[in-house]
């Protein structure tokens, strides 16, 4: 597991009403790490925030954490339907 994945998981569980429903997966392709966050639909709005400010902050943290590992990372937010 990478630092980027850990950052996403900690932040998402802290913001979620249902932290047990938070799922973070990670995959690598072409030298980049893709972190996917899936959670309950109501909780997803809390992580995205007003006008996407919280999501942008999470993306910034993930970028910095990935740089510490010497990689690049991207976050995708998904809701469970």
HUKACOR-V209986 format. One record per residue. N is the residue number from 1. SS is DSSP state (h for helix, s for strand, l for the rest). OMEGA is omega in whole degrees, 0 to 359 (999 if undefined). BURIAL is 1 if it has 9 or more other C-alpha atoms within 8 Angstrom, else 0. Layout:
N&SS&OMEGA&BURIAL / N&SS&OMEGA&BURIAL
This chain:
1&l&181&0 / 2&l&176&0 / 3&h&180&1 / 4&h&179&1 / 5&h&179&1 / 6&h&180&1 / 7&h&180&1 / 8&h&182&1 / 9&h&181&1 / 10&h&181&0 / 11&h&182&1 / 12&h&180&1 / 13&h&178&1 / 14&h&182&0 / 15&h&188&1 / 16&l&171&1 / 17&l&180&0 / 18&l&183&1 / 19&h&178&1 / 20&h&181&0 / 21&h&181&0 / 22&l&177&1 / 23&s&179&0 / 24&s&177&1 / 25&s&184&0 / 26&s&175&1 / 27&s&180&0 / 28&s&177&0 / 29&s&176&0 / 30&l&177&0 / 31&l&179&0 / 32&s&178&1 / 33&s&176&1 / 34&s&179&1 / 35&s&181&1 / 36&s&180&1 / 37&s&177&1 / 38&s&179&1 / 39&s&181&1 / 40&s&183&1 / 41&h&179&1 / 42&h&180&0 / 43&h&182&1 / 44&h&178&1 / 45&h&178&0 / 46&h&180&1 / 47&h&179&1 / 48&h&176&1 / 49&l&180&1 / 50&h&180&0 / 51&h&176&0 / 52&h&183&0 / 53&h&180&1 / 54&h&178&1 / 55&h&178&1 / 56&h&178&1 / 57&h&178&0 / 58&h&179&1 / 59&h&178&1 / 60&h&178&0 / 61&h&180&1 / 62&h&178&1 / 63&h&180&1 / 64&h&178&0 / 65&h&179&1 / 66&h&178&1 / 67&h&176&1 / 68&h&177&0 / 69&h&181&0 / 70&l&180&0 / 71&l&173&1 / 72&s&182&1 / 73&s&178&1 / 74&s&179&1 / 75&s&173&1 / 76&s&179&0 / 77&s&181&0 / 78&s&175&1 / 79&s&178&1 / 80&s&179&0 / 81&l&999&0
